[in-house]
């Protein structure tokens, strides 16, 4: 194995890992257990560089391991109950402030229907769908309203990628 040529070294390492899959897996697993801080930093850099892949990978894992995902979610909620309650209260307050008084009963019915369609898509497709505010309720540059014309139905992974952003020209 030529030590100076990085491409040759990479090819050798890949071939070695394929020949010794179990050993390579155990080695990586041991390193991750011994270096949780470095692993967390690697993961953070990767998710910042490839947010779409990170979201997709998480959703794939959740679909493959629904019981484990539910348990992780439950434990996380229990550990962070105070923070979750506070965030929900803030969200409800902001949403309430963003509902205009001029909404008609028909507008409110349209909003309920949009949420019902999102629930139906989740149930029928086996993947989560969200109701997203096109212009976020509390954006950095601009804030939208909780009205039917500002709502759209998105797959959960697309909504997570959008986050709390609004791009002019996407309306």
Buried (B, 14 or more C-beta within 10 A) or exposed (E): EEEEEEEEEEEBEEEEBEEEEEEBEEEEEEEBEEEEEEBEEEEEEEBEEEEEEBBBBBBEEBEEEEEEBEEEEEEEEEEEEEEEEEEEEEEEEBBEEBBEEEBEEEBEEBBEEBBEEBEEBBEEEEEBBBBBBBBBBBEEEEBBBBBBEBBBBBBBBBBBBBEEEBEEEEE
